[in-house]
Amino acid sequence: MPARRVEKLVSPSDEGRGRVLGKKPGDKGWKYAEYDMDLKEGFDFKALQKMVGNSIFASLRLDEDFVLICDENGSLNGSKPNVGLANQNGEVLTLVGPIAVVRVTRKGAFVGLLPGDGELIGETFDWRAL
């Protein structure tokens, strides 16, 4: 199933909240959470930091539709391993600390997920338990 491109910012409500899919070390599965999101600009820096435990965040582009948000200094500050992400060659990148997946628009804004994106993220990317 191909991912759906978004041309404008999407929020599950008109209240300026965006839905993200996240996982913390030790969690058995992924969980949805909502964060404040500007309906014109997407998530701001503080919201992105909050997703990964108020740390400096780094983003890893998963494909043209999704971005993974993680703690840039997670391995340096002793964060616990969370989940693995395998590439096409089967090499596994170990992600540490809290992580979140959000959508990205063509203009590069980080925005909330659409209904059904959680299943799409689970089917499209090769996540590995650690």
Buried (B, 14 or more C-beta within 10 A) or exposed (E): EEBEEBEEBBBBEEEEBBBBBBBBBEEEEBEEEBBEBBBEEBBBEEBBBBBBBEBEBBBBEBEEBBBBBBBBBBEEEEBEBBBBBEEEEEEBEEBBBBBBBBBBBEEEBBBBBBEEBBEBBEEBBEBEEE
